[in-house]
Amino acid sequence: MKIYVVYDSENGHTEVLAKSVAEGAGQVDGAEVLLRHVRDAQVRELDDVDAIIWGCPGHFGTISAGLKTWIDKLGYTWAKGKLIGKVGAAFCTTATVHGGIEMTLWNLITPMLHNGMIIVGLPGNIPENVMYGSYYGCGITCPVEESADAPPNLPTESDLALGRALGRRVAEIAGKLA
Ligand SMILES: Cc1cc2nc3c(=O)[nH]c(=O)nc-3n(C[C@H](O)[C@H](O)[C@H](O)COP(=O)(O)O)c2cc1C
């Protein structure tokens, strides 16, 4: 089955997380993963995939403009019901713990529900999630760097384990449905 991972990222934090999601999906037997920065993603590519995982940096508690602009190209896809029954999941990064992670994940999930997709989150019995509580998808905090030339505070290994867990879970469920 095909898993489509599309993400927005201005400074690389969400991109690293997106790669971990794609890696996790690719660990499932039979999964073919398509990973796209939103600038390279084509709406028509969604027609024949089994699952879509999209993510972005949280901007003021909601979807970044880059990804939202792309999602808003789904009108024809919605009208034709092309995403109905496909598996969906979301991921995001924000700079602060209380900076709107869950709001952003919910806002990412909403258009999936409008398109008839089957939403997958991360339950508490997934080992990587026991202490994290990222139930709505994968939401990661990447604190603001101390200065413009400081190395980026990219997702940690624990964060990436969570991203892989989300990708694996989506691919496993998409495989069962397929
Ligand atoms: C316009 C804008 C709005 C943002 N709003 C928030 C916010 O409300 N809460 C927060 O914690 N971080 C906020 N951030 C920070 C980003 O979510 C955070 O730095 C993210 O990890 C960047 O990911 P990227 O490097 O993939 O673009 C905002 C950043 C920008 C540019």
The ligand as an ORCA input file, in Angstrom:
! r2SCAN-3c Opt
* xyz 0 1
  C       4.427     32.915     11.909
  C       4.865     31.954     12.986
  C       3.999     31.692     14.036
  C       4.382     30.821     15.041
  N       3.515     30.569     16.054
  C       3.890     29.762     17.075
  C       3.008     29.531     18.145
  O       1.889     30.035     18.193
  N       3.424     28.724     19.153
  C       4.672     28.157     19.153
  O       5.008     27.439     20.086
  N       5.534     28.344     18.114
  C       5.160     29.133     17.077
  N       6.014     29.343     16.031
  C       7.290     28.632     16.025
  C       7.286     27.389     15.128
  O       6.093     26.624     15.287
  C       8.451     26.481     15.491
  O       9.639     27.217     15.507
  C       8.554     25.292     14.548
  O       9.293     24.263     15.168
  C       9.228     25.675     13.236
  O       9.263     24.557     12.400
  P      10.019     24.577     10.989
  O      11.477     24.804     11.275
  O       9.760     23.237     10.411
  O       9.423     25.689     10.180
  C       5.647     30.195     15.012
  C       6.519     30.488     13.945
  C       6.118     31.347     12.945
  C       7.075     31.629     11.803
*
